[in-house]
Amino acid sequence: MATKKIIATDQAPAAIGTYSQAVQVDSTLYLSGQIPLVPATMEVAGEDFETQVVQVFENLKAVCEAAGGSLADIVKLNIYMIDLANFAKVNEVMSRYFSAPYPARAAIGVKQLPKDVQVEMDAIAAL
């Protein structure tokens, strides 16, 4: 039988709904969507796209670390943006957090995100 463990940390934004920050099943970590909330204040980090992307990566990093892993353990990353014109900026910021071999990834344009942020990401990691 699989072992299921709920991952929670105050170094990432608290869940603002009926979900967990992440769920670990055996050695697979499923990270819920992270938006650019500053954990200490639960306020959106800046208005510019780059600041928001950086905060999302910092939030994902905190949840990975709470599970005993790191961003390097991410094998699948989903990125949701309200403007796909920011695709190049996502790549530039992502290159600060990841090195080859990169995770599998999807970049998806959406109409709206919670709290009217510009970006959200979720991921799967192998620990």
Secondary structure, 3 states (H helix, E strand, C coil): CCCEEEECCCCCCCCCCCCCCEEEECCEEEEEEECCEECCCCEECCCCHHHHHHHHHHHHHHHHHHCCCCHHHEEEEEEEECCHHHHHHHHHHHHHHCCCCCCEEEEEECCCCHHHCCEEEEEEEEC
